[in-house]
Amino acid sequence: MRIRFVFFVCLMWGGGAASAAAATLTVCSSGCAYTALQPAIDAAAPGDTILLRAGQTFVGNVVLRAKPASSSWITIRSDAPDSSLPADGVRLVPSGKPGANTSRSLLPRLLGQGGALKTTPVIRTAAGAHHYVLKFLEVDGAANLGFETLITIGDDTTATPAQDIVLDRIYAHGDPYKGMKRGVTLNGIRTDVLNSYISDIKAVNADSQAIAGYNGAGPFRIINNYLEAAGENILFGGSDPAVQGLVPTGIEIRRNHFFKQLSWQNPILPAPPTPGIAVSSASGSLTAGRHYFKVVALLTTDSRTVVSVPSPEVSALMPGGKAVTLSWTAIPGAERYRLYRGTTAGGESRYLETSGAVTSFTYTGASEASGTPAVTGTKWTVKNIFELKNARQVVVDGNILENIWQAGQFGYAFVLTPRNQSGTAPWVHVRDITITNNIVRHAGGVLHVTGYDATNTSQQTQRITIRNNLFYDIDSVKWGGSTAKVLLVGEGAADVVIDRNTIIAANSTVVYAYGSPMMTGFVYTNNIARHNTYGLNGANGRSGSYSLDMYFSGAIVRNNVLAGGTASLYPTPNAFPTVAQWDASFANAAAADYRLLTSSVFYAAGAGGSVPGANIGTLNAALAGNVVVPDPVVDPPPPPPPAPGNTAPVARPGGPYSGTKGTALVVDGSGSSDADGTVAGFSWQWGDEVVVGAGDTSATTIVGSAWTRVSTSGAAGGVALHNPDKAAAK
């Protein structure tokens, strides 16, 4: 977490405090000091506020200028009163979106100019720009005005970087039909994206990101945002940094909702319905006989032409020298249409194109072009949700990652893979990544980690921790293919720790290892999952210890649940309940409530008798404030949040403990915590077997009737204390 300290210094003069007065600069279409934003930015001094008239549109690709050194902020915002806008720490959700809390009429609309500035961001920083806060703004990538980036912080060079820039409660979006390649580029120092709504970031035959960074040192905070993108919702790395040795560092990503629209599985433009057809009175060059037609919708985005699948075929029997008129229903987003013609059924091989989005066209046959209609419609390029190619010290906590399927890649929510993209940055690496308390749902796979760039020189991936997450509706077949595993680890990744996760997956394999060199420091503990076909496996291996020994040096695999698996194939201790026992272990799986019931046969299968899998109370506390409005058609409700002000405490008993006869055994529960306050007291419960030390076979005094002395080969001295009544106080 980055903490800013602000020091206030008052200079006393003549009995009063003297300070430079901050100015307020107003911008509106008429009647204000400024009619455009750029002159107001140019005139602003540190500490000033620029107020933009709510609901008005301001055209121009603006630049945040470098100002004299100062720790005072220049604020650019809507002039709507704070009382009508989301409060600090509350995500802005614009009208027209699920869970809307802000009318777009309260937000000034910033729009690019297009033309020669088509690829220029709507907002960008000058070299050395610093201490700007932008809030309560709509940044609009409207059709025909730009397809590249909405907001760019920093640049692609080694120039003086921008620093201390805050984007707070911003609505930034691409065009609903044409998309936008990038929402926000983070190439500066100390940059925050907070409480914002970034949507319709999507591209054809190109990657697109809601947030991306590759030439900024950090630190970065990305907190409590809705982030929607077809390519990668968040990406760090991918382009070689211009700054020698640069690795984006200190990245905090909390309480965001990462989302891909399910409609992106379909072509961008739907097929036109069956067109009407009639012989026209107009003269034409069509020959006598039957002619067959199909209609295709078209849209230009960036330099790409989007095509729909063709309409159903229609035909007309034509006299020679005549034309035919076709009519159809308009397709939303289509800019024009292409009409294909042939003289045999299914044999369309020539076409004419309309000059606009008309829905009726007289086809004379003159000036036809050669071509056949596409078999499939154009789709947005869909890849992963969260990807790191060059980053370190990253915390990903309390987020929801939703909807990812096999398309441009295999459909993993998290991809951690170092990439020296152009071969000029051999220092790139992915290290010290902590992924905790997140939900991944509706996905082909959860995680893909690789140790090295397979093409160019990179440094090794190290220290990846995946802990206390809930992964459900993970299904590689349902979400687009059959190749994704739940967790894919390979190519020499080191120190990968996967601990206390709840995995609800139909994939054939839970953990799959591949590649070389041998991987060290692999830990898989306290997780719960169905084993399915292969469980823990590897390329050219087989389930269990065989593959673990093949790919991991000294792997620690214990206290996991692999329902339906075979215990003899795996190290001990791990639990292998039946699938029926697994199905009976959750509070309400049909409603995505995956809290373990105390009646579950593996309720105490975790280390030291602890509850394995994710602690749902801890996870919900991290998610608090991450408001998600699910689609009831595709989403069961998320796990219920804890009652307000009553998050379940987390008990940590410490240990393991050992003692000496006649000496008090001291136990320590000080590691326990309560998210709502302090722990008021402790109630200790002991297990049902107490091992007696070597040689102490008869002298132990048993107090009460609950315990009995039993002989057992598992105890060091051959004797243990046993309590058959598990409910009795001990």
Disulfide bonds with the S-S distance in Angstrom:
Cys28-Cys32 1.96
